């Protein structure tokens, strides 16, 4: 499968302490601002609060950090698809 373009808001969205969630089928992700960074989680099927987390990382709260989050999520999504074939 080709690279997915994750649609993130700008840095100002996270600086305002907003969370962002999204999904591709049963693959889900949550981005939560944390000080000067953003915690990024992947999980599946259920709501974030009760679902087991598949993976997590932290990126800096910047345009570059959001780009890194997108690249990391792409790798996680590819791994998810491989595991669920």
C-alpha positions in Angstrom: 0.0 0.0 0.0 1.2 3.6 -0.7 1.9 6.3 1.8 -1.1 7.7 3.6 -1.5 11.4 4.0 -2.5 12.0 7.6 -4.5 15.2 7.9 -3.2 17.1 11.0 -4.1 20.5 12.2 -1.3 23.0 12.6 0.9 23.5 15.6 -1.4 26.2 17.0 -4.2 23.6 17.3 -2.0 21.5 19.7 -0.6 24.6 21.5 -4.2 25.3 22.4 -4.2 22.0 24.2 -6.6 20.3 21.7 -6.4 16.5 21.2 -6.7 15.0 17.7 -8.0 11.6 16.8 -8.4 9.8 13.5 -8.9 6.4 12.0 -8.3 4.3 8.9 -10.7 1.3 9.3 -10.0 -0.2 12.7 -6.5 1.4 12.9 -6.9 4.5 15.1 -4.6 7.2 16.4 -4.7 9.9 19.1 -2.5 12.9 19.4 -2.3 14.7 22.8 -0.3 17.8 23.5 2.1 17.3 26.4 4.1 20.3 27.5 6.4 21.2 24.6 5.6 17.9 22.7 2.8 15.8 21.4 2.2 12.2 22.5 1.0 10.0 19.6 -0.7 6.7 20.2 -2.1 4.0 18.0 -4.8 1.6 19.0 -7.6 -0.3 17.4 -11.4 -0.8 17.4 -12.5 0.6 20.8 -12.5 4.1 22.2 -9.1 5.4 23.3 -9.8 5.4 27.0 -10.3 1.6 27.1 -8.4 0.2 24.1 -5.0 -1.4 24.6 -2.4 0.9 23.0 -0.5 -0.7 20.0 2.4 1.8 20.1 3.2 5.3 21.2 5.8 8.0 20.6 6.5 11.6 21.4 7.4 14.3 19.0 8.2 18.0 19.5 5.4 20.5 19.1 6.6 22.0 15.8 6.0 21.6 12.1 8.9 19.2 11.9 7.4 17.2 14.9 4.1 16.9 13.0 6.0 15.7 9.9 7.7 13.1 12.1 4.4 12.1 13.6 3.0 11.5 10.1 6.0 9.4 9.1 5.7 7.4 12.3 2.0 6.8 11.8 2.6 5.7 8.3 5.1 3.1 9.5 2.6 2.0 12.2 -0.2 1.7 9.7 1.9 -0.4 7.3 2.8 -2.7 10.2 -0.8 -2.9 11.2 -1.9 -3.9 7.7 0.8 -6.5 7.5 -0.2 -8.0 10.8 -3.9 -8.1 9.8 -3.7 -9.7 6.4 
